[in-house]
Amino acid sequence: MKAVINLKNVTCSFGSKQVLSGISLEIRHKEIFGMLGPSGAGKTTLINILTGQLPYGGEARIFDTECARIGHDVYRDIGAVLDKCGLYERLSCMDNMLLFARIHNVPRIAISDVINKVGLKGSERIKVGKFSKGMKQRLQLACAVLHKPKLLFLDEPTSGLDPSTAAEIHSLMRELRENGTTIFLTTHNMDEAYRMCDRVALLNEGIIAECGSPYEICRKYCTQSEFIIVTSDNEKISLPNSPESAGKAAELILGGKIRTIHSAEPDLGTVFLKLTGRKLTK
C-alpha cells in the first residue's frame, strides 16, 4: 500500500523567512505519527500545507494527490482538530454534531455513538459556550471523527486537559488507528509521544533533526550504559551496566530495599535538546 502522506524536499517561506527547509517523509497507513518541536518550528505550517491551505516548494501528496490540488474527494477522507476551535458556541453540542453530520452526509444515528466515545453523553443540549476547555476538545474530536476519516490531523489534542480526559482521547486514538485511520499528531508532551506514536520526527527551525520510533531514537542517543535504582527510603543509586554491579543489585533485591529500577536511556526531550540545543517546550 502506498504511503498516506508523502513529502519530498518540501519547502515553505513567508517573505524572506524560511519556515520549512527540505522536509522529506513517508507516513504509512494505520500509523500514529508524531511531529515534535517547539513553537515556531514549522509544525502548523506543515499541517496547513498538507491540508491544501498554503503554497509550497517540492512535492507533497496525500492519498497520492498533490496537496496543491486537493478537492472534495480528498477532504471527505480527512478529519482535523486544530488550534482554532471550529465550533459554534451559540449552538448546543448536538446542533454542532448535526451540522457536521450534514456536511459529511453522515446519518444522525451515528452521532450518539461518537458522543458516548468522547464522554459527552448527557451534554447534548448544553450550549458549547458553556463548555469547559476539555469538553470543547472532546467535541472537536467528535466532529472530526464523525465521518470516520482515513487521515486525522491532531494539533495538541490533549494540551491543558486533565489526565482522565487525556486518557479517554488516547483510547479513542488507538481505536481509530485499529479501524484504519492514519493519525498525524503534533504535541509538546513527550510522554504522550513516546506512548502513543509508532514513529516521531523531531522538527527544529524547519529541518527534521531525527526520525524513527521513539524507542529507537532514545536508544540511539543513549551514551550512559547504566541503570538507576531507587531504594525504599528514596535513595537514588546509579550502577554501571556490568557484571560487577550484579552483587550490589542482588543485595538490594534480597533485602527488599528496591522501590524502582530502570535503565538510563534519555527521553525524547533530552534527545531533542542534545540535537538542537533547544528544549521541547511551547
SULLINHU-V182009 format. One record per backbone hydrogen bond with DSSP energy under -1.0 kcal/mol. NH is the residue of the N-H (numbers start at 1). CO is the residue of the C=O. Records with the same first field share a line. If there is no record, write none. Layout:
NH->CO + CO
This chain:
4->27
5->27
6->61
7->25
8->59
10->23
11->57
12->20
14->17
17->14
19->12
20->12
21->206
23->10
25->7
27->5
31->28
33->183
34->199
35->185
36->201
41->38
46->42
47->43
48->44
49->45
50->46
51->47
52->49
53->48
57->11
59->8
61->6
62->65
63->4
65->62
67->60
69->66
70->67
74->71
75->71
76->72
77->74
78->75
79->151
81->153
91->88
93->126
94->124
96->92
97->93
98->94
99->95
100->96
101->97
102->98
103->99
104->100
106->101
110->107
111->108
114->110
115->111
116->112
117->113
118->114
119->116
120->115
123->120
126->123
128->91
129->89
130->127
131->128
136->132
137->133
138->134
139->135
140->136
141->137
142->138
143->139
144->140
145->141
148->145
150->77
151->77
152->182
153->79
154->184
155->81
156->186
159->156
161->158
166->162
167->163
168->164
169->165
170->166
171->167
172->168
173->169
174->170
175->171
176->172
177->173
178->174
179->175
180->177
181->176
182->150
183->31
184->152
185->33
186->154
193->189
194->190
195->191
196->192
197->193
198->32
199->32
200->212
201->34
202->210
203->36
204->207
206->41
207->204
209->202
212->200
217->213
218->214
219->215
220->216
221->217
222->219
226->224
227->239
228->262
229->237
230->260
231->235
232->257
234->231
237->229
239->227
241->225
242->240
245->242
246->243
249->245
250->246
251->247
252->248
253->249
254->250
255->251
256->253
257->252
259->230
260->230
262->228
264->226
271->267
272->268
273->269
274->270
275->271
276->272
277->273
281->279
